[in-house]
């Protein structure tokens, strides 16, 4: 077995954990702001009889909950690997992202049903109070979105939290638009219509996070990596007869792992084998950004030589 983990990786891990601490602090602040606005909107919604504000508060409740989950996942994800969890705890963040995405879809379904109810039976609303509360909510949401905007693509967990907040900002805009329309023209059906539009937008964006987190948990081959291309490049080395039983998977949204069996052309010694392994690792790192590799070297071995293992090959 050849397994390789370079000094560079440790340096990267160190700088990555500093970045993750920063994410954690930002997530904590964003959570605190969010909970404050949630309380304000519940009171404002009850006083103004605005279902829009209350549904926005329900949305915020889901968000505050999801931000707490994102924050805890972020802290847990920094824990070092141990004998029980040899891969470490990074996957907690993927679980959190999946949970958050599902929660967001659930909230959207709830809001669409509420909007339908309101469409059928409109209720009188105090537009002025609704506007003031929604405006305060919008400012707070905007601050939170700006705080997380820079880090949103570094980590799927932060991205899920960011999408929640973006949805919040949009629904605050929607509530404000509804408030103005009710104040000026008294058109109350605008409110449920806007709610439905915001929900559709959110589900559309959440779908990507949902799909990616499920793919990672199912250990699917990463989207940008073509197995046959990997095989072609590695088998192009003169010393390699063929490679088979390949597995490529992502531990998190940023760490990729690779393992395979390597059938060599000649009966070589260990030093020669290490040379070949280094060449292969270099190709995987340069061409496919794969850092963690495990290779099993063989000579005239392995009957079933499928590119991937199928159940009948286990025999």
C-alpha positions as CSV (number, residue, x, y, z in Angstrom):
1,X,0.0,0.0,0.0
2,X,1.3,3.5,-0.8
3,X,-0.2,6.3,1.2
4,X,1.0,9.8,1.1
5,X,0.3,12.9,3.1
6,X,2.7,15.8,2.6
7,X,3.9,18.6,4.8
8,X,2.1,21.0,2.6
9,X,-1.2,19.3,3.5
10,X,-0.5,20.1,7.2
11,X,0.2,23.7,6.4
12,X,-3.0,23.9,4.4
13,X,-4.9,22.2,7.2
14,X,-3.6,24.9,9.6
15,X,-4.5,27.8,7.5
16,X,-7.9,26.1,6.8
17,X,-8.6,25.8,10.5
18,X,-7.9,29.6,11.0
19,X,-10.3,30.3,8.1
20,X,-12.9,28.0,9.7
21,X,-12.5,29.8,13.1
22,X,-13.4,33.0,11.2
23,X,-16.4,31.3,9.6
24,X,-17.4,30.2,13.1
25,X,-17.3,33.7,14.6
26,X,-19.2,35.2,11.7
27,X,-21.9,32.4,12.0
28,X,-22.2,33.1,15.7
29,X,-22.8,36.9,15.1
30,X,-25.2,36.3,12.3
31,X,-27.1,33.9,14.6
32,X,-27.4,36.4,17.4
33,X,-28.6,39.2,15.0
34,X,-31.1,36.7,13.4
35,X,-32.7,35.7,16.8
36,X,-33.1,39.3,17.7
37,X,-35.0,40.1,14.5
38,X,-37.1,36.9,14.9
39,X,-38.4,38.2,18.3
40,X,-39.1,41.6,16.8
41,X,-41.0,40.1,13.9
42,X,-43.2,37.9,16.1
43,X,-44.3,40.9,18.2
44,X,-44.7,43.1,15.1
45,X,-46.7,40.4,13.3
46,X,-49.1,39.9,16.2
47,X,-49.6,43.6,16.7
48,X,-50.2,44.4,13.0
49,X,-52.1,41.2,12.2
50,X,-49.7,40.7,9.3
51,X,-49.4,37.1,8.3
52,X,-46.5,38.1,6.0
53,X,-44.5,39.2,9.1
54,X,-45.4,36.1,11.0
55,X,-44.5,33.9,8.1
56,X,-41.3,35.8,7.7
57,X,-40.7,35.1,11.5
58,X,-41.4,31.4,10.9
59,X,-38.8,31.6,8.1
60,X,-36.4,33.3,10.5
61,X,-37.1,30.7,13.2
62,X,-36.0,28.0,10.7
63,X,-33.0,30.2,9.8
64,X,-31.9,30.8,13.3
65,X,-32.2,27.1,14.0
66,X,-30.2,26.3,10.8
67,X,-27.6,28.9,11.7
68,X,-27.2,27.3,15.1
69,X,-26.8,24.0,13.4
70,X,-24.2,25.5,10.9
71,X,-22.3,27.0,13.8
72,X,-22.2,23.8,15.9
73,X,-21.2,21.8,12.8
74,X,-18.5,24.3,12.1
75,X,-17.1,23.9,15.7
76,X,-17.4,20.1,15.5
77,X,-15.8,20.0,12.1
78,X,-12.6,21.3,13.6
79,X,-12.2,18.4,16.0
80,X,-9.2,16.2,15.2
81,X,-9.5,12.7,13.9
82,X,-9.6,10.0,16.6
83,X,-9.6,6.2,16.7
84,X,-13.4,6.1,16.3
85,X,-13.7,8.8,13.6
86,X,-10.5,8.2,11.6
87,X,-11.5,10.6,8.9
88,X,-12.2,13.4,11.5
89,X,-15.4,15.3,11.9
90,X,-15.5,17.4,8.7
91,X,-18.5,15.5,7.4
92,X,-20.7,17.0,10.2
93,X,-20.7,20.1,8.1
94,X,-22.1,18.2,5.1
95,X,-24.8,16.7,7.3
96,X,-25.6,20.2,8.5
97,X,-25.8,21.5,5.0
98,X,-28.2,18.6,4.0
99,X,-30.3,19.2,7.1
100,X,-30.5,23.0,6.4
101,X,-31.4,22.5,2.8
102,X,-34.2,20.1,3.7
103,X,-35.4,22.5,6.4
104,X,-35.5,25.4,3.9
105,X,-37.6,23.4,1.4
106,X,-39.9,22.4,4.3
107,X,-40.4,26.1,5.3
108,X,-41.1,27.0,1.7
109,X,-43.8,24.4,1.4
110,X,-45.4,25.7,4.7
111,X,-45.3,29.3,3.4
112,X,-46.9,28.4,0.1
113,X,-49.7,26.6,1.9
114,X,-50.2,29.7,4.2
115,X,-50.1,32.0,1.1
116,X,-52.8,30.0,-0.5
117,X,-55.0,30.2,2.7
118,X,-54.5,34.0,2.7
119,X,-55.3,34.3,-1.0
120,X,-58.6,32.7,-0.3
121,X,-59.4,34.6,2.9
122,X,-57.6,38.0,2.9
123,X,-57.4,39.7,6.3
124,X,-57.1,43.4,7.2
125,X,-53.5,44.4,8.0
126,X,-51.8,47.4,9.6
127,X,-49.5,48.2,6.8
128,X,-47.6,51.0,8.6
129,X,-46.4,48.9,11.5
130,X,-45.7,46.0,9.1
131,X,-43.5,48.3,7.1
132,X,-41.4,49.5,10.0
133,X,-40.7,46.0,11.4
134,X,-39.9,44.7,7.9
135,X,-37.5,47.6,7.2
136,X,-35.6,46.9,10.4
137,X,-35.5,43.2,9.4
138,X,-34.2,44.1,6.0
139,X,-31.3,46.1,7.4
140,X,-30.3,43.3,9.8
141,X,-30.6,40.7,7.0
142,X,-28.5,42.8,4.7
143,X,-25.8,43.1,7.4
144,X,-25.7,39.3,7.8
145,X,-25.6,38.6,4.1
146,X,-22.6,41.0,3.7
147,X,-20.9,39.3,6.6
148,X,-21.1,35.9,5.0
149,X,-20.8,36.9,1.4
150,X,-17.1,36.6,1.2
151,X,-16.9,33.0,2.6
152,X,-20.0,31.6,1.0
153,X,-18.2,29.5,-1.6
154,X,-15.4,28.3,0.7
155,X,-17.6,25.8,2.4
156,X,-21.0,24.1,1.7
157,X,-22.2,24.6,5.3
158,X,-21.6,28.4,5.2
159,X,-23.2,28.4,1.7
160,X,-26.4,26.8,3.1
161,X,-26.5,29.3,5.9
162,X,-25.9,32.1,3.4
163,X,-28.8,30.9,1.2
164,X,-31.1,31.0,4.3
165,X,-30.1,34.6,4.9
166,X,-30.4,35.6,1.2
167,X,-34.0,34.1,1.4
168,X,-34.6,36.2,4.5
169,X,-33.5,39.4,2.8
170,X,-35.7,38.7,-0.2
171,X,-38.7,37.9,2.0
172,X,-38.1,41.2,3.9
173,X,-38.1,43.0,0.6
174,X,-41.3,41.2,-0.3
175,X,-43.0,42.1,3.0
176,X,-42.0,45.7,2.5
177,X,-43.4,45.7,-1.0
178,X,-46.5,44.1,0.4
179,X,-46.7,46.7,3.2
180,X,-46.4,49.7,0.7
181,X,-49.0,48.2,-1.6
182,X,-51.4,47.6,1.3
183,X,-50.8,51.1,2.6
184,X,-51.3,52.9,-0.7
185,X,-53.8,50.8,-2.6
186,X,-55.2,48.4,-0.1
187,X,-54.4,45.5,-2.4
188,X,-54.0,42.6,0.1
189,X,-53.5,39.7,-2.3
190,X,-50.1,41.1,-3.3
191,X,-48.7,39.6,-0.1
192,X,-49.4,35.9,-0.7
193,X,-48.3,36.2,-4.3
194,X,-44.9,37.7,-3.3
195,X,-44.5,34.9,-0.7
196,X,-44.9,32.2,-3.3
197,X,-42.4,33.9,-5.7
198,X,-39.8,34.1,-2.9
199,X,-40.3,30.4,-2.0
200,X,-39.9,29.3,-5.6
201,X,-36.6,31.3,-5.8
202,X,-35.4,29.8,-2.6
203,X,-36.1,26.2,-3.6
204,X,-34.4,26.8,-7.0
205,X,-31.2,27.8,-5.2
206,X,-31.4,25.3,-2.4
207,X,-31.6,22.4,-4.9
208,X,-27.9,22.7,-5.7
209,X,-26.8,22.4,-2.0
210,X,-29.2,19.5,-1.5
211,X,-27.8,17.6,-4.5
212,X,-24.2,18.3,-3.7
213,X,-24.5,17.2,0.0
214,X,-26.3,14.0,-1.0
215,X,-23.6,13.3,-3.6
216,X,-20.8,13.7,-1.1
217,X,-22.6,11.5,1.5
218,X,-23.2,8.8,-1.2
219,X,-19.4,9.1,-2.0
220,X,-20.2,9.8,-5.6
221,X,-17.3,10.6,-7.9
222,X,-16.9,14.4,-8.0
223,X,-18.7,16.2,-10.9
224,X,-15.5,17.5,-12.5
225,X,-13.6,14.2,-12.5
226,X,-13.9,11.7,-15.4
227,X,-12.8,8.2,-14.3
228,X,-11.8,7.1,-17.8
229,X,-9.6,10.2,-18.2
230,X,-7.9,9.4,-14.8
231,X,-7.3,5.9,-16.0
232,X,-6.0,7.0,-19.4
233,X,-3.4,9.4,-17.8
234,X,-2.2,6.9,-15.3
235,X,-2.0,4.0,-17.7
236,X,0.1,6.2,-20.1
237,X,3.0,5.7,-17.7
238,X,5.3,3.0,-19.4
239,X,5.7,1.1,-16.1
240,X,1.9,0.7,-15.5
241,X,0.1,-2.2,-17.2
242,X,-3.3,-1.2,-16.0
243,X,-5.2,0.3,-13.1
244,X,-8.5,-1.0,-11.8
245,X,-10.8,-1.1,-8.8
246,X,-10.8,2.7,-8.6
247,X,-12.6,4.7,-6.0
248,X,-12.7,8.5,-6.1
249,X,-14.8,10.3,-3.5
250,X,-15.0,13.6,-1.6
251,X,-14.7,13.6,2.2
252,X,-16.0,17.1,2.3
253,X,-16.8,19.7,-0.3
254,X,-13.0,20.5,-0.6
255,X,-11.1,17.2,0.1
256,X,-10.8,14.5,-2.5
257,X,-9.7,11.0,-2.0
258,X,-8.5,8.4,-4.5
259,X,-7.7,4.7,-4.3
260,X,-6.9,2.0,-6.8
261,X,-5.1,-1.2,-7.6
262,X,-2.0,-0.7,-9.9
263,X,-0.8,-3.6,-12.1
264,X,2.8,-3.0,-13.0
265,X,4.5,-4.4,-16.1
266,X,7.6,-5.9,-14.4
267,X,8.5,-7.6,-11.1
268,X,10.1,-4.5,-9.6
269,X,11.7,-3.6,-6.2
270,X,10.2,-1.3,-3.6
271,X,12.3,1.8,-4.6
272,X,11.1,1.5,-8.2
273,X,7.5,1.1,-6.9
274,X,7.8,4.3,-4.9
275,X,9.1,6.2,-7.9
276,X,6.0,5.1,-9.9
277,X,3.7,6.0,-7.1
278,X,5.2,9.5,-6.8
279,X,4.7,10.0,-10.6
280,X,1.1,8.9,-10.3
281,X,0.5,11.1,-7.3
282,X,1.9,14.1,-9.2
283,X,-0.5,13.5,-12.1
284,X,-3.5,13.2,-9.7
285,X,-2.5,16.3,-7.8
286,X,-1.7,18.5,-10.9
287,X,-4.5,17.3,-13.2
288,X,-7.4,16.5,-10.9
289,X,-6.5,18.3,-7.6
290,X,-6.6,15.0,-5.6
291,X,-4.4,15.2,-2.5
292,X,-5.0,12.0,-0.7
293,X,-4.1,8.8,-2.5
294,X,-3.9,5.1,-1.6
295,X,-2.6,2.6,-4.2
296,X,-2.2,-1.1,-4.0
297,X,0.6,-2.3,-6.3
298,X,0.3,-5.7,-8.0
299,X,2.1,-7.9,-10.5
300,X,0.2,-10.5,-12.5
301,X,-2.6,-10.3,-10.0
302,X,-6.4,-9.6,-9.7
303,X,-8.6,-11.7,-12.0
304,X,-11.5,-9.2,-12.4
305,X,-10.0,-6.0,-13.8
306,X,-13.0,-3.8,-14.0
307,X,-12.4,-0.1,-13.6
308,X,-14.7,-0.2,-10.6
309,X,-15.5,-3.2,-8.4
310,X,-18.9,-4.8,-9.1
311,X,-20.5,-7.3,-6.7
312,X,-19.7,-10.4,-8.8
313,X,-16.0,-9.5,-8.8
314,X,-15.9,-10.0,-5.0
315,X,-16.8,-13.6,-5.6
